Amino acid sequence: MAAESPAGQQSSSRGKRADAQRNRQTVLDAAAEVFATSGVDAPIRQIAAAAGVGMATIYRHFPTRADLVTAVYRHQIEGCAEAGPNLLADAGSPFDALCRWIDLFVDFLVTKHGLADALQSDSDRFAALHAYFLDRLLPVCARLLDAAVDAGDIRPGTQPYELMRGIGNLCIGRDDDPRYDPRRLIALLLQGLKQPHAS
């Protein structure tokens, strides 16, 4: 049998890399869903079942639970960051885009439960993830706020860090009290930003 040509080998390698990337993406999406419902301590086999892959595939991409947790949250941060400009382009108004982005941000925050515990043995990793979170999301929040101010939807002067920190604080305690829905208070907070004449 003839040996495979270099071009064929390159094509095969690219195919394997693409398959590996798809597997990685599938695992990240499945892990994010499992973490949201079962917490970051959920069994790896549960994530493997949700992803439709073997546990060996997960460990090949993410040798430790901390590796997987970190990758999931980086993946979610990226999704939240990329959503901002898309919402601004598609929403009916900058304020609507801001509200929809804040809703995604809250989704991210409420699935973050247990992150610090999962990474407790690696404080540097946790600190780096938090810095990445701020670096990626603060500019997005700032852009949405600026657009809403420019459109006359909200009052000027709200700082993105203050808004994100305030929303984060409102999300605390959600897991411990089923009667508490942070989204109701966040909706009130966002309505409080609006200009009196804004509908």
Stockholm file with secondary structure:
# STOCKHOLM 1.0

chainA/1-199         MAAESPAGQQSSSRGKRADAQRNRQTVLDAAAEVFATSGVDAPIRQIAAAAGVGMATIYRHFPTRADLVTAVYRHQIEGCAEAGPNLLADAGSPFDALCRWIDLFVDFLVTKHGLADALQSDSDRFAALHAYFLDRLLPVCARLLDAAVDAGDIRPGTQPYELMRGIGNLCIGRDDDPRYDPRRLIALLLQGLKQPHAS
#=GR chainA/1-199 SS CCCCCHHHHHHHHHHHHHHHHHHHHHHHHHHHHHHHHHCTTSCHHHHHHHHTSCHHHHHHHCSSHHHHHHHHHHHHHHHHHHHHHHHHHHSSSHHHHHHHHHHHHHHHHHTCTTHHHHTTTCHHHHHHHHHHHHHHHHHHHHHHHHHHHHTTSBCTTCCHHHHHHHHHHHHTTGGGCTTCCHHHHHHHHHHHHBCTTCC
#=GC SS_cons         CCCCCHHHHHHHHHHHHHHHHHHHHHHHHHHHHHHHHHCTTSCHHHHHHHHTSCHHHHHHHCSSHHHHHHHHHHHHHHHHHHHHHHHHHHSSSHHHHHHHHHHHHHHHHHTCTTHHHHTTTCHHHHHHHHHHHHHHHHHHHHHHHHHHHHTTSBCTTCCHHHHHHHHHHHHTTGGGCTTCCHHHHHHHHHHHHBCTTCC
//
